[in-house]
Amino acid sequence: MAHVAKYKATSVGHMLAHYRRDQSSLERENIDRGRVDLNYDVKIGSDGRARLARVGTARPAWSTVEERREAVDRAAKAEGRRATRKDAVLMADLVVTLPENVRAGDEGAFFRYTYEWLANRVGSENLMGGFVHKDEIRTDGSPVRAHMHAPFTPILDGRFNFKKMCPRTFYQSLHKDLGDYLERQLGYRPEVELNEETRAQRCIPTSRSISTRCAGPSTRLWSSRRGGKPRGRRLERAPPRPRRPRPVSNWVPWQSRWTKNVL
């Protein structure tokens, strides 16, 4: 129900337009223009608590990320350190979907407390606003469950360092830590942790590395093909690759070339 995505400079502008629901994002087929008014934003108030706000209150732009990168580079130059690399991760995004067991009147509180938890985890100074989307639809026209995008700049110890801010342990404890915090705030535990059945369904591969991590070290997902067309994906042990026979050859020291055995 929650995952973190990371973006480099070439993808930041496109994602910010998606959060703000610019005209370019409204042209997508999975967005219902009649439901755009249902969206709302989440931001941190002066008292350090998250507040709900109307759409457009938080308007992050590329200039927001650029100003933070320039500030990091100025500090690095003053200390004699290198500037931010061109291929560095400049923005990350925590995407949280509203669980089904959240009570009808607790939707806003769920997203507020989730945003507060993230502010405590990565620092409120790195946040760029929370964007709750309720206007997305599936191919059959049914609405997608409400979800929140919470982008942030992974600045830690005065430089962009996504790996240090979100290490492997962060991913491993993400759902549990978030669930524990929400349980203390709401009085009951939202189902942010995936059960075993849902976890297996979400292990559909997007890359070989992801499928290997989901399926295990000795199992990977592969697509069976018949007649040159994909017939769906199956989770099973991949067949062993046939080994190419090695040519039999001997090298004779007193000769200047390889001589093959003649059987």
Buried (B, 14 or more C-beta within 10 A) or exposed (E): BBEBEBBBBEBBBEBBBBBBBEEEBEEEEEBBEEBBEBBBBBBBEEEEEBBBBEBEEBEBBBEBBEEBBEEBBEEBEEEEEEBBEEEBBBBBBBBBBBBEEBEEEBBBBBBBBBBBBBBEBBBBEBBBBBBBBBBBBEEEEEEBEBBBBBBBBBBBEEBBBBEEBBEEEBEEEBBEBBBBBBBEBBEEBBBBBBEEEEEEEEBEBEEEEEBBEBBEEEBBBBEEEEEEEEEEEEBEEEEEEEEEEEEEEEEEEEEEEEEEEEE
